[in-house]
Amino acid sequence: MQKKTDITLKHVLDSRFIIALAVTLIFWSSAYAGIRLGLQSYSSNHLVVLRFITASFVLFIYALITRMPLPEKKDVPILFLHGFLGITIYHVFLAIGEIKVTAGSASLIISSAPIFTAILAVTFLKEKVNIWGWIGIIVSFLGIGLVTLGEGKGIRFEPAAFLILVSAISSSIYTVLQKPFLKKYRPVQYATYAIWAGTFFLLLLSDGLFQTIQTAPVSSTLAIVYLGVFPAALAYVTWSYIVSRIPASIAATYLYLSPLLAIIIALIWLGELPSWLSLTGGILTLVGVITINMRGK
């Protein structure tokens, strides 16, 4: 019994884990503002391409400085698949889907990713999630729903929502697939290989990007560069570190904290008071995550 408790509590008390989690959630939460600014002058495809070209370049410089080894040849095809699912499909389908789908609907669909991750992790990684774990996952998902309604974003589903659902599933598959590779490669190595692979496929959508960069305002371009350096290059590395430390089914549930974190940031930074419905949803989400970590294994 003590061993099971250590699995879920030891990482919570680890400073490196907490820093990695904070970096991941803060930068991924901040990405929405950068995307809104970037889309003022860039198409969704060009935004995603420039973002990950930037991320790939930053990681290339890091790889040169640290003399990062290349992956084993037998792993290259699989890593390309990982990058295609976790980078290319996820970001392209999400960007296209959000053109027609409301922000509230999109965020709710994406929030289903931890559910898919848990199902895949139990099925393929043989991870165990008990009844309390599933209750926590459902409670957190319901909390996200209340936050969505409380923020007045509205929920309306339409055919384009299917693309966002594919994004959520591809993100879940990416999280589960990387788990075995993180026993072989360091998190920074795995994230670098995956981002390079995903960027390779994204280059197919780069036609006209150079012309757009020349005409776009500097502010929009810098916003996308920010997305590439921090929410992409850095946060993907810290996310791989998190997945390397704990079960994938547990790691994914921490993403439920992102909307709650966004509410807190808006309150401190902008003085925006959340509605009672959003506040209730945020508390419910937090209760779900705590339940998963305290009783879910």
Rosetta blueprint (number, residue, H / E / L):
1 M L
2 Q H
3 K H
4 K H
5 T H
6 D H
7 I H
8 T H
9 L H
10 K L
11 H H
12 V H
13 L H
14 D L
15 S H
16 R H
17 F H
18 I H
19 I H
20 A H
21 L H
22 A H
23 V H
24 T H
25 L H
26 I H
27 F H
28 W H
29 S H
30 S H
31 A H
32 Y H
33 A H
34 G H
35 I H
36 R H
37 L H
38 G H
39 L L
40 Q L
41 S L
42 Y L
43 S L
44 S H
45 N H
46 H H
47 L H
48 V H
49 V H
50 L H
51 R H
52 F H
53 I H
54 T H
55 A H
56 S H
57 F H
58 V H
59 L H
60 F H
61 I H
62 Y H
63 A H
64 L H
65 I H
66 T H
67 R L
68 M L
69 P L
70 L L
71 P L
72 E L
73 K H
74 K H
75 D H
76 V H
77 P H
78 I H
79 L H
80 F H
81 L H
82 H H
83 G H
84 F H
85 L H
86 G H
87 I H
88 T H
89 I H
90 Y H
91 H H
92 V H
93 F H
94 L H
95 A H
96 I H
97 G H
98 E L
99 I L
100 K L
101 V L
102 T L
103 A H
104 G H
105 S H
106 A H
107 S H
108 L H
109 I H
110 I H
111 S L
112 S L
113 A H
114 P H
115 I H
116 F H
117 T H
118 A H
119 I H
120 L H
121 A H
122 V H
123 T H
124 F H
125 L L
126 K L
127 E L
128 K L
129 V L
130 N L
131 I H
132 W H
133 G H
134 W H
135 I H
136 G H
137 I H
138 I H
139 V H
140 S H
141 F H
142 L H
143 G H
144 I H
145 G H
146 L H
147 V H
148 T H
149 L H
150 G H
151 E L
152 G L
153 K L
154 G L
155 I L
156 R L
157 F L
158 E L
159 P L
160 A L
161 A H
162 F H
163 L H
164 I H
165 L H
166 V H
167 S H
168 A H
169 I H
170 S H
171 S H
172 S H
173 I H
174 Y H
175 T H
176 V H
177 L H
178 Q H
179 K H
180 P H
181 F H
182 L L
183 K L
184 K L
185 Y L
186 R L
187 P H
188 V H
189 Q H
190 Y H
191 A H
192 T H
193 Y H
194 A H
195 I H
196 W H
197 A H
198 G H
199 T H
200 F H
201 F H
202 L H
203 L H
204 L H
205 L H
206 S L
207 D L
208 G L
209 L H
210 F H
211 Q H
212 T H
213 I H
214 Q H
215 T H
216 A L
217 P L
218 V H
219 S H
220 S H
221 T H
222 L H
223 A H
224 I H
225 V H
226 Y H
227 L H
228 G H
229 V H
230 F H
231 P H
232 A H
233 A H
234 L H
235 A H
236 Y H
237 V H
238 T H
239 W H
240 S H
241 Y H
242 I H
243 V H
244 S H
245 R H
246 I L
247 P L
248 A H
249 S H
250 I H
251 A H
252 A H
253 T H
254 Y H
255 L H
256 Y H
257 L H
258 S H
259 P H
260 L H
261 L H
262 A H
263 I H
264 I H
265 I H
266 A H
267 L H
268 I H
269 W H
270 L H
271 G L
272 E L
273 L L
274 P L
275 S L
276 W H
277 L H
278 S H
279 L H
280 T H
281 G H
282 G H
283 I H
284 L H
285 T H
286 L H
287 V H
288 G H
289 V H
290 I H
291 T H
292 I H
293 N H
294 M H
295 R H
296 G L
297 K L
